[in-house]
Structure formats: structure tokens, C-alpha cells
Amino acid sequence: MKQSQNSIELAKEIAKLDLDIGALKRSKRLVKTKEIDRVLEEKKLLREKLSNELFFNEIPLWDRLENYIDTYCLNRKLCKEEQSDLMNYIIDLFGRSNPIVSKPKQKGLAKWLSIGDKYILYYNKEDNKTWATLEININEEYKTH
């Protein structure tokens, strides 16, 4: 999947730039130089460019994910295994577990499905089950767009 591989590489590069930018910001507190300012600005511009490229490259992937959800998951109660299958599909499709590259700790199915405003998630934890079922529905406000 060439397109997905390109997205993976872009996501890795963006994450690396985030670390570099953070380090430069910390060093800027200790040492004020024009060189740090220049390098910081260059990295921010490169990060913005790569983020835009990643977003553009992933538009077809988001369309495929939406089609998959609409076909196989919509208006159904998904058990643990089905939720896991959906998350694995997303990871295979995008090559990562977090939807927002610069927020690596924010991952999981709910984070992916909360991007945009199309879907509403309902978790139903019945009795003492260890895993809640998930129902994905279309947001009524989305239908009017």
C-alpha cells in the first residue's frame, strides 16, 4: 500500500519535528539567539508543510474508513472482537494507532471515530461485563450538511 506507506513516513517525520521543535523551545528559554529562532521557524514551516501533505494524502484513506464503517459497523452493536477488528483495520489503513500525529498518547477507536462530526458513539456496558458494546450511528446534524 504505497499511499499508506507515504503517510506513515510523513507521520514519523512530523512526530520527529514535534520533538525537535519542543527541544528548540526549551533551549530558547536558556539561550536567546537568532540562530535558534531561525531554526525553530524553519522546523515549524516544514512541519506545517508535511502536515498539509499528510492530510492531503490521507483523504482517500478517510473515505475508505468511512465506507467501511458505513458498510459493516453502522447501527450495529459491536462487541469487543468487532471493535478490535475495526481498530486493526484502521491501524492497517493508516499505519498508526493515533489519529492526530502530534498527539501520540491520544489513540484508540473512540479518538479515531470522534474526528469530524459524522458519527455518534454509544457505549453500553451491561451488567458486569468487562467490555462495553459500541454502537456507531450517524449524527443527525451531519445529515443536514
C-alpha positions as MATLAB code, in Angstrom:
seq = 'MKQSQNSIELAKEIAKLDLDIGALKRSKRLVKTKEIDRVLEEKKLLREKLSNELFFNEIPLWDRLENYIDTYCLNRKLCKEEQSDLMNYIIDLFGRSNPIVSKPKQKGLAKWLSIGDKYILYYNKEDNKTWATLEININEEYKTH';
ca = [
       0.000    0.000    0.000;
       2.236    2.808   -1.329;
      -0.065    5.625   -0.267;
      -0.295    4.316    3.287;
       3.499    3.885    3.442;
       3.947    7.516    2.388;
       1.523    8.577    5.130;
       3.452    6.524    7.689;
       6.717    8.208    6.698;
       5.106   11.654    6.838;
       3.627   10.910   10.265;
       7.044    9.805   11.565;
       8.703   12.925   10.172;
       6.043   15.159   11.759;
       6.482   13.431   15.131;
      10.263   13.920   14.890;
       9.781   17.592   14.043;
       7.478   17.977   17.049;
      10.285   16.667   19.269;
      12.836   18.978   17.613;
      10.542   21.994   17.969;
       9.956   21.199   21.635;
      13.699   20.885   22.264;
      14.392   24.169   20.493;
      11.704   25.929   22.521;
      13.269   24.612   25.729;
      16.756   25.686   24.658;
      15.404   29.098   23.701;
      14.466   29.656   27.356;
      18.106   29.186   28.317;
      19.878   30.810   25.381;
      18.392   33.586   23.284;
      19.972   33.580   19.839;
      18.813   34.445   16.368;
      20.097   31.076   15.152;
      17.708   29.184   17.445;
      14.861   31.441   16.295;
      15.752   30.812   12.643;
      15.992   27.019   13.028;
      12.784   26.937   15.075;
      10.912   28.873   12.393;
      12.282   26.577    9.649;
      11.165   23.473   11.546;
       7.700   24.931   12.169;
       7.286   25.725    8.474;
       8.473   22.245    7.466;
       6.110   20.663    9.983;
       3.187   22.680    8.597;
       4.088   21.646    5.042;
       4.348   17.954    5.991;
       1.094   18.104    7.971;
      -0.709   19.537    4.960;
       0.803   16.848    2.733;
      -0.208   14.118    5.190;
      -3.762   15.474    5.350;
      -3.985   15.588    1.546;
      -2.536   12.073    1.181;
      -4.951   10.635    3.733;
      -8.187   11.947    2.212;
      -8.714    8.669    0.275;
      -7.929    6.680    3.433;
     -10.576    8.582    5.396;
     -13.034    7.894    2.572;
     -12.213    4.173    2.741;
     -12.630    4.162    6.517;
     -15.973    5.934    6.249;
     -17.142    3.450    3.616;
     -16.027    0.523    5.798;
     -17.846    1.885    8.850;
     -20.988    2.681    6.867;
     -20.978   -0.801    5.321;
     -20.001   -3.033    8.246;
     -20.436   -1.148   11.510;
     -23.206    1.412   11.311;
     -26.249    0.925   13.563;
     -24.881   -2.327   14.987;
     -23.719   -3.185   18.470;
     -20.045   -4.047   18.166;
     -18.653   -6.484   20.708;
     -15.045   -6.455   21.904;
     -13.798   -8.556   18.978;
     -15.576   -6.402   16.397;
     -14.206   -3.229   17.981;
     -10.746   -4.772   17.913;
     -11.204   -5.739   14.254;
     -12.231   -2.173   13.399;
      -9.229   -0.741   15.253;
      -6.911   -3.192   13.462;
      -8.438   -2.160   10.128;
      -7.713    1.486   10.991;
      -4.122    0.698   12.003;
      -3.592   -1.299    8.795;
      -5.112    1.504    6.744;
      -3.291    4.467    8.300;
      -0.231    2.725    9.717;
      -0.646    4.181   13.200;
      -2.944    3.962   16.224;
      -3.342    7.689   16.861;
      -5.436    9.885   14.559;
      -3.558   13.096   15.361;
       0.141   12.627   14.673;
       1.261   15.304   17.112;
      -0.727   13.698   19.948;
       0.686   10.153   20.167;
      -0.923    9.416   23.533;
      -4.403   10.107   22.188;
      -5.184    6.856   20.468;
      -7.891    4.269   20.274;
     -11.122    3.676   18.465;
     -13.067    6.496   20.125;
     -10.402    9.035   19.149;
     -10.497    7.950   15.502;
     -14.280    7.965   15.329;
     -14.587   11.347   17.027;
     -12.649   13.050   14.228;
     -15.192   15.043   12.277;
     -18.841   15.165   13.161;
     -20.375   12.314   11.184;
     -20.620    9.633   13.859;
     -22.076    9.457   17.345;
     -20.747    6.722   19.612;
     -22.839    4.933   22.220;
     -21.152    2.675   24.733;
     -23.361    0.231   26.588;
     -21.830   -1.629   29.491;
     -24.379   -4.206   30.515;
     -24.222   -5.823   33.936;
     -20.692   -6.780   34.959;
     -19.254   -7.304   31.502;
     -15.637   -6.310   31.226;
     -16.062   -4.699   27.809;
     -18.783   -2.311   26.697;
     -20.523   -2.779   23.373;
     -20.189    0.104   20.941;
     -22.884    1.371   18.630;
     -21.959    3.808   15.870;
     -24.734    5.990   14.486;
     -24.904    8.904   12.061;
     -25.032   12.305   13.703;
     -28.379   13.865   12.709;
     -26.703   17.260   12.299;
     -24.275   15.703    9.803;
     -27.169   14.604    7.594;
     -28.177   18.236    7.092;
     -24.733   19.269    5.791;
];
